[in-house]
Amino acid sequence: MAHMVARVWKGMNGLDAYERYLAHHRHEHQRTPAPSRADFYRAKWEHESTSPTARCC
C-alpha cells in the first residue's frame, strides 16, 4: 500500500518524469543514447521556462 501511495505521489508531482521518459526512450528511440538525468531536467526546465503552460507558480 505504501509503495502505491509513493508512486501516485511521485506521479502527481512530476518526480517520476525521468523514469517515464526513459521508458518512452527505450521503446521509441532504441538506437540513440538516453540523456543523463541532469541533461533531461535541464532541457525540461528550459522548455518550461520558454513555453509556460498551466501550473501553480
QUIGI-V837787 format. One record per residue. N is the residue number from 1. RES is the residue in three letters. PHI is phi in degrees with one decimal (999 if undefined). OMEGA is omega in whole degrees, 0 to 359 (NA if undefined). Layout:
BEGIN
N|RES|PHI|OMEGA, N|RES|PHI|OMEGA
END
This chain:
BEGIN
1|MET|999|180, 2|ALA|-62.3|179, 3|HIS|-62.5|180, 4|MET|-66.7|179, 5|VAL|-62.6|179, 6|ALA|-62.6|180, 7|ARG|-63.8|179, 8|VAL|-64.5|179, 9|TRP|-57.8|180, 10|LYS|-63.0|179, 11|GLY|-64.7|180, 12|MET|-67.9|184, 13|ASN|-100.7|178, 14|GLY|77.4|182, 15|LEU|-73.7|179, 16|ASP|-102.5|185, 17|ALA|-60.2|182, 18|TYR|-67.6|179, 19|GLU|-63.6|177, 20|ARG|-65.8|178, 21|TYR|-63.3|179, 22|LEU|-61.0|177, 23|ALA|-61.7|177, 24|HIS|-62.4|183, 25|HIS|-62.2|178, 26|ARG|-60.3|183, 27|HIS|-81.6|188, 28|GLU|-100.6|187, 29|HIS|-131.3|187, 30|GLN|-61.9|186, 31|ARG|-89.9|180, 32|THR|-115.6|179, 33|PRO|-70.6|178, 34|ALA|-76.8|177, 35|PRO|-69.3|175, 36|SER|-68.0|178, 37|ARG|-58.4|180, 38|ALA|-62.9|179, 39|ASP|-65.1|178, 40|PHE|-59.5|182, 41|TYR|-68.8|176, 42|ARG|-61.3|179, 43|ALA|-66.4|180, 44|LYS|-62.8|181, 45|TRP|-66.6|177, 46|GLU|-62.5|179, 47|HIS|-62.6|181, 48|GLU|-65.7|181, 49|SER|-77.4|179, 50|THR|-94.5|180, 51|SER|-132.4|184, 52|PRO|-62.9|176, 53|THR|-121.3|179, 54|ALA|-63.2|177, 55|ARG|-156.7|188, 56|CYS|-75.2|187, 57|CYS|-124.8|NA
END
